[in-house]
């Protein structure tokens, strides 16, 4: 595991656990739990995208050296 991505990986694990614990049978748009679920989903996708972007930049930088 790469040390620079450790915080992002921990965020992914935390948000995945949050999403898995969500109860879809009580989905109500006005509920605070639903907004936390949507926020967790957005943070999860953003952190995954950032990991891939950072890794691609580092691979290109290492090839140039």
C-alpha positions as CSV (number, residue, x, y, z in Angstrom):
1,X,0.0,0.0,0.0
2,X,1.3,3.4,-0.9
3,X,1.8,5.7,2.1
4,X,0.6,8.9,0.3
5,X,-2.8,7.3,-0.4
6,X,-3.3,5.9,3.1
7,X,-5.7,8.7,4.1
8,X,-7.7,8.3,1.0
9,X,-8.0,4.6,1.4
10,X,-9.2,5.1,5.0
11,X,-11.8,7.5,3.7
12,X,-12.9,4.9,1.2
13,X,-13.2,2.3,3.9
14,X,-15.2,4.6,6.2
15,X,-17.6,5.7,3.5
16,X,-18.1,2.2,2.2
17,X,-19.1,1.1,5.7
18,X,-21.4,4.1,6.0
19,X,-23.1,3.2,2.7
20,X,-23.4,-0.5,3.5
21,X,-25.1,0.3,6.8
22,X,-27.8,2.5,5.1
23,X,-31.4,1.2,5.2
24,X,-32.9,1.6,1.8
25,X,-36.4,0.6,2.9
26,X,-36.8,3.9,4.8
27,X,-35.6,6.3,2.0
28,X,-37.1,9.7,2.7
29,X,-35.6,12.8,1.0
30,X,-36.2,14.9,4.1
31,X,-34.3,12.6,6.5
32,X,-30.9,13.6,7.7
33,X,-29.7,10.0,7.3
34,X,-30.4,10.1,3.5
35,X,-28.3,13.3,3.1
36,X,-25.5,11.7,5.1
37,X,-25.7,8.7,2.7
38,X,-25.6,10.9,-0.3
39,X,-22.7,12.9,1.1
40,X,-20.8,9.6,1.9
41,X,-21.4,8.4,-1.6
42,X,-20.0,11.6,-3.1
43,X,-16.9,11.6,-0.9
44,X,-16.3,7.9,-1.8
45,X,-16.4,8.6,-5.5
46,X,-14.3,11.7,-5.2
47,X,-11.6,9.9,-3.2
48,X,-11.5,7.0,-5.6
49,X,-11.1,9.4,-8.5
50,X,-8.3,11.4,-6.7
51,X,-6.4,8.2,-6.0
52,X,-6.4,7.3,-9.7
53,X,-5.5,10.8,-10.8
54,X,-2.6,10.9,-8.3
55,X,-1.3,7.5,-9.3
56,X,-1.4,8.4,-13.0
57,X,0.6,11.6,-12.4
58,X,3.2,9.7,-10.3
59,X,3.5,7.0,-13.0
60,X,4.1,9.6,-15.7
61,X,6.6,11.5,-13.4
62,X,8.5,8.2,-12.7
63,X,8.7,7.4,-16.4
64,X,10.1,10.8,-17.3
65,X,12.9,10.4,-14.8
